[in-house]
Amino acid sequence: MSGPVVAGTAAEARRPRVTEIEQHGIDTIPAAERTSRPFDLFRIQFGGANTFATVILGTFPVLLGLSLGQAVAATLVGVVVGALILMPMGLFGPRTGTNNAVSSGAHFGVRGRVLGSFLSLLTAIAFYSISVWVSGDAIVGAATRLFGTEDSDLFRGIIYAVLGALVIVVVVYGYQFMLLVNKVVVLANTVLMLLGIVAYASLFDFGYDPGPEAYALGSFWPTFILSALIVMGNPVSFGAFLGDWSRYIPAGTPTPKLLGATFLGQLATLVPFLFGVGTATLVAGEADYVVALIQASPLWYAVLLIVVAFLGGMSTGVTSLYGTGLDFSSVFPRLSRVQASLFIGALAFVFILVGRLAFDLLGSVNAFIGAIVICTTPWMIIMTIGYVVRRGYYSPEDVQVFNQGRTGGRYWFSEGVNWRGMAAWIPSAIAGLLFANYPPLIEGPFRNAVAGGIDVSLPVSLGLAAVIYLALLFAFPEPRHAFGPEGPRWVPVSDGEAAPVVDDPRASVHRAGRRPQEPVA
């Protein structure tokens, strides 16, 4: 772990101003600059999810044919199970001082950690796109009702562009600005969504039940499980990003506080989720949920929905894009954090236009959420098991070796790749896809082979990753130097010395520029 932490008034004095552009990339955050608290980790998760993007996910159980009570139950299951899987992912940042993708180098190898970068890219594009899509549609719907504006692809494209650009501006400024946005969103959107109880009181039907014939997958359990998995995609999507924010928390922060901040942050997202469940029953059967909801709303609340949509789009888009821009700059060192954020933002905006105008929005969201759950969950399980057997010990210097254009260190393993982690993740993700059922784009060949058509992709991918990884740790023990001073927990180790850290002459000048500078005599 890193050294002593500077806390209190002195540390607070060094907190960067909101208007300062963040200078850190994926380098280790110095102890003196770790001025965040577990409450900030709670707030940024809740703020990032207290948005229309989460509301949309909350509508899926109803859109798939569940009754109100069944939809609420599926939502609770999805949020709680997802939060439990996510909880350990907030522990890595304080111990390594960097994001989770780079931290994963301790278990996948400093080069193999690029897998985490791919998963964060997948998640960022999905949720950035969802946030801009639905927030833009809400603003368009409100404008057509309030001002008689004509709805058109051009109008929607302009709104998407404005929202997307504003998100990128916040991302460029960095962590402190993002934290400010989430402070506002946590309070404002919670109040505005709770006002929905007043707005829709006369329309709400507590007995809403479309009947068994409405089940999207033909029967209750397959539809219920699919609904819960879609909801679970939201907390799981934070797995690759928690380190982006928790790296600003002091290394000595108690583990229970970090675990609690993550769990409670996800439980708080029941506010937007249940808003989505409840309001979906009001406009069931309509092709465009957002526009239909605005048309059904009292005029005063339709105006407030514009605020909810705008703030929500900003918050979700920022939390998604920030982490990926941060990590993309480490994979492609020619790009700074700001340049990488601009590149990913432009790529995602193209995806927004193509996905919204050329494909079915709900089908695209369903497929992306499925891919995130199936591919990210086994990666998170491997990371969690690795954390336990390593007793939470990590070397901040050694996880940065590859990023600095060097070789060797504790986590070099075989040419920078720990094949144990990779050999556990690859078959787990493939098996999950084979059993997955996220129609219409992801329909695995084995989706109806077991459990009467119930989607078992999550237990298959999760369980397989745990079993294979643990089996490999026992059959092919990791070297002693990969563990801390106290040694491993529950698993054997092998002998061997860590390869010395040396400069890689083949490294790009950009990676070489990140190497620690020798002190001047």
N, C-alpha and C positions, 0 to 999 in steps of 0.2 A: 504494500500500500504506500501511498504517498506520505510525506512527512507531516509535521505538526501543522495545525490549521490556525490561521490568523482570523480571529472572530471579533464580534462586538463593534464598538464605535470606529476603530481604525479600519476594519474591513469595510464598514458601511461607507466610510469616506472615499473609498476607492471604487465604489459602484459607478460604472459608466453612466453618463446621462443618456436619456432616451433618444436624444437627437444625434448622438455619436454613432457613426457607422461601425458596427462590430468588426474588429480586426482579426479575431481568432478564426481559424479554419478547424481542421480536425486535430490540431496540436493539443498537447496537454494543457489544461487550464491551470495556471499557477494557483497555489493555495490562497494567496492574498486576494485573488479575484473571485473566489467562490463565495459569493455573498447571498446566494439564494437559500431558501429554507424548504422543508418538506411541504409546507403550505403552498409555496409557489408551484411545486410539482402537482399538487392537487388542483390548483386553480387553472393551470395551463391545460391540463387534461379536460377538466370540466368545460372551460371556455372553448377549447378546440372542438368539443363535441356538442356544445349547447347551441346547436345550429339547425338550419333547415336540412342540411345533409343527413344528420341523425334522424330528424323528423321523417325524412323519406324512407330510411331503413325501418322506422317504426310503423310505416304504413304497410309494409310487405305482409305481415301475418294476416291482416284483414284482406288485402288484395288477393292473397292466396286462398281465401275462402273460410278462414277461421271466424268463430263468433267472437264477440267482445271479450268474454271471459277467457276463452282459449287463447286469444291473441295476447292478452295481458300475461297469462301464464308462460307462453312461449318467450315473451320479451324478458320476463324475470329470469327464466332459465338461461337465456342467451347472455344477458348482462352479467349474471353472477358467475357462471362457468367461465366466460371470457375473462372476467376480472381476476379470478383465481389463477388462471394460466398466465396472465399478464404480470401479476404482482412482482415476481422476482426480477423482471426486466428493468426495474428502476434502481437496482442495486449496483449495476456495473459502472455507471457514469461517475459516482462519487469515488469509486476505488481506482478507476483508470484515468479519470479526468478527460475522457474523450467520449465519442458517441458509441452506440452499441455495435455498429458494424465493425468499427476498428477494434473494439473490445473483444468481439467474437474471434479475433485472431488468436486469442489464448487457447481456443478450442478447435478452431478450423485451420490454424496456421495464419501467419501474417499476410500471406498471399491468398489463402483460401477464404479469408474474411470478405473477399469481393462478393461472395454469395449473399452476405448481409446487405451489401450495397445494392445488389439486384432486387432483393425483396423490398428494400425501402423505396427504390425507384418505382416498382410496381404499385406499391401502396400509395405513394405520393400522387402519381398520375391519376389513380382511381379517385381518391378523395378530393384532390384539387379540382378535378373535372366535375365530380358530383356537386361540390359546393358552389362552383360557378354556374353550373347548369341550373340547379334548383333555385338558387338565389336570383339569378337572372330571370328565370321564368316567373318567380313571384313578383319581381319588379315590373315585368312586362304585363302580367295579369292585373296588377293594381293600376298601372297606367291606362290600360284599355278600359277599365271600369271607371276610374276617377276622371280621366281627361278625354276619353273617347279615342285614344290613340289606336291606330290600326295595327293589329298583330301581324308581323311578317318575319321572314327569316332574316332580313336585313336588320330590322329593329332589334331582334334578339341577338344577332351577331354583335351589334354595337354595344348593347348592355353587357354581354359576355366580355367584350374587350375592355370596357371600363372597369368592371369588377376585377378581371384578371390582372390588369395593369396596377390597380391599387394594391392588390395582394403582393405583387412583386416589389412595389415600393417599400412596404413594411418589411418584407423578407430581406431586402438589401440593407436596411438599417440594422436588422439582426435581433438578437435575443431580448434586449431590454425593451425595444419598441413592441416586439411580439408579446412580451409580458404585460405591457400596458394595455394593448388591445384586448387581451384575455381578461384583464381585470374589469374592463368595461362590459365585456360580453357576459361574463359570469352573472353579474347583477342585472344588467338591462334585459337580456333575453329571458332570464328566469322570471322576472316580473311580467314581461310582456306575454310569455306563454301561460303563466298562471291567470292572467286576465282573460285568457281564452275560456276559462270556466264560466266567467260572466257572459262573454260574447256568445257562447254556443249553448247556454243553459236551456233555452227553450227548444232547441233542435235536437238535443242529445237523447239517444235511446239506449238505456242501460241493458235492455234485453236484446240488443242487436244480434241476430243469428240468421245467416243466409241459408242454413240447412246443410246436411251432408252432401247434397248434390253439387255444392259450390267448391268442395275441396279440390284444389288445383292438381293434386297428385292422386285423386281418386278415392282416398280414404283418409281418416284422421291422423294416424301416427306418422305416416310419411310426410304429410303436409305440416304437421306440428314440428317435427324435427327439422325440416327444411327452413321453416320460419325462425326457429331458435338459432340455427346455424348462421342465417343471414344477419340476425341481430348480433350474434357473437363476433361477426366480422369486424364490428366497430372496435371493441376493446382489443382484439387481436391485432388490429391495424396499428395500434400504438407501440407494438413490441419493438419494431426497428427504430422507433423515434424517442423512446423515453430517455435514452442516454444523451440525446441532444440537449435536453434541459437539465437532467439530474447531474450532469458534469459540472454545473455551476454550484452544486451543493457540497459543503465541506466533506472530506473523506471520513472524518470521524463521526458522522451522523449515525445515530443508532438505527440498526436494521429494522426494528418494528415500526419506527416512524416512517421509513421509506415505503415499507410494505403497506402500511395503513393509508398513506397518502395516495398510493396508486389504487388500492381497492375502493376507498371512499370516493376518489375522483371518478371512477367508473360507475359506482352506484348512483352518484349524482346525475349521471346522464339519463337516468330513468325519467327525468323531467321532459326532455325533448322526445324520448322514445314514446312515452305514454301520451304526449301531445299528438304524436303521429298516429298512434293506435286509435285514440278517441276521435280525432278529426277524420280519419280515413272512413269511419263508419258513416259520417255525414255525407260523403260524396262517393260512396261505393258505386262502382259501375261507370264512373266518368273516366274518360280517356286520359285527361291531364289533371292529376290530383291538385297541383299547386294553383292553376288557374281556376279550377272548379271550387276550391276552398275559398279563394278570394271572392268569387261571385256569390258564394253562400254566406259570407261574413257580413255582419252589420258594417255600415260604412265607416264608423269610427275605428273599428278593429281592422278593416282592410287597409287603412292608412298605417296603423301600427305594424301590420305584417310586412310592410316595406322596410321598416326599421329592423325588424327581426331578420328579414332576408339579407339586408345589407350587412349588418353586423355579423351575422352568422357566416355569410360567404367569406368575409374577411378573415374571421377567426379560423375556420376549418382550412381554408386555402393556405393561410400563413403557416399553421402548424405542420401541414403536410409538405409544403414546398421548402420550408426552411431546412429541414433535416436532409432532404435529398440534395439540395444545392450544396450543403455542407459536405456531404459524403461524396458526391460526384466529383468535387474538386480534388478529393484524395485519390480517386481512381484515375482521373485524367489531370495530372498535376499542372498541365499548361494553363488550366483554368483556375482562377481565384474563386473564393466562395461566392462573391458577387457575380462573376461571369458565369459560373456554373448554375446559379439560381436563375439568371436571365435565360440561359440556354434551355433548362428544364421547363421553365415557365412558358417559353415559346413553343416547345414541343407539346406540352400539355394543352396549350390553347388550340393547336391544330387538331389534336385528338378531340377536344371539346366540340369543335365545329363539325368534324366528320362524324363523331359519335352521335351528336344531337340531331344533326340534319339528315344523316344518311342511314342511321340504325335506330332500333327500338331502345329507348333510354332505359326502361326497366330491365330488359333482357341484358343489356350491357352491364348495368350495375350488378345484377345477379351474378353474371359470369365473373366479374372482377372480384366481388366479395368472395365467391367460391375459391378462386385461385389464391387469394390472400390467406384464407383460413387454412387451406390444404397445404400450401407451401411454407407459410410462416410458422404455424404451430409446431411442427417437428423441429424446426430450427430453434424455437424458443425452449422446447423441452431439452434439447441437447445442451443449450446454454445453461439452463437451470441445473441439470445434473452435473455439468462441469463445475458450476459455482459451488455446489455442495461438496463434491469430492476434493476440490481445491481449497476448501475452508474459506472461501471468499478472498483468497490472496491473489493479487495481480500485480505485475510489474508495469507501471505506466511507461517506463522507458522502452521496454522490450516490445510492447504492442505497436510502437511507432516505427520500428526498424524499417519495414518495407516502405512506409510513407516517406522516409528520409533518404531513400536510395541506398540502403545498406542491407547487409545480410547477417545472419546469425542471431544469437540471443536465445532466450528461454523458449520462445515460441516458433522457432524456425522449422522444427520437425524435419520433414522430407522436402527439401527445396521450397520451403515456405508454406507447405500444405500439411495439415494433420489429417491423414487419410481416414482416421477413425471417425471423426466427425462427419466428413464428407460421405463415407461409406454407410453411415447411419441415415443421413438426410436424403440422399438420392433415392434409394428404394422406398423410403417412407412417403416421399412426395409423389412418386410415380404410383404407388399402391393407392394412395388417397385419391388421385385423379381417376384411377380405374373404377373406384367404388362411388365416385361423386355423382350427385344428381342435382345440378343447378340449371334446369332447363331455361331457354332452349339451346344455349351455347356449350354448356359442359354437361354431358350425359355419358358417364363412363360405361363401358361394356358390362361391368359387373354390378351395376347399380340395383338390379332386381334379382341378383343371384342369392342374396341372403336377407334375412329379417323382413321378408314380405315387402320389399321395395323401399324400406326405410333407409335413409342415407346414413351409412356407417363410415363415411370417409374420414371423419374426425377421429373416432376411436382407432381406426385402422392405422392412420398416419401417425397419430400420437403414440399409440402403444408400440408400433413397430420401431419408431425412432428410439424410444426408451429401451426396449429390449435389445436391439442391435447395438446401440452405443454402449450399454452396460456390459454386454457380452464381449465386445471388442476391448473395453478397458481391462477386463479380466484376462482375456486370451492373449492380448498384445499390450501389456502395461506401458503406460506413458513414462518417459524418463523422469527421474527424480528431480531434475532441475526445473521441470515445469511446475512444481509445487513450491509452496512457501516454506518457511523455517520449520513449521510444525509438521510438515509432511502431509501425505494424503489422508483422506477420510474414507475408510471402508474398501478401498481398492488397492491392489498391489502396484509397485513401481519397478522400473528397470534401471539398470546402471547406465552410466554414460555422462559425459560432460557436455555442457551447452557449447555450441559452436561460437567462437569469438565474434563479436560484432565488428564488422569491417566495412569500409566503403565499397560499394559496388561500382566498378568503373563503367558498367553498361547503363547505369541509371541516368535518367534525363537530368539536364541542368536544373529543372524545376524541382525534382525530388532532392537533388543534392543541395539545393538552396535551403531546404528545411532541416538540414543536419545541425545538431547543436554546435554552437561556436566554442572553440577552445578559449579558455580564459587567457587574457593577455598578461604576460609576466610583468 
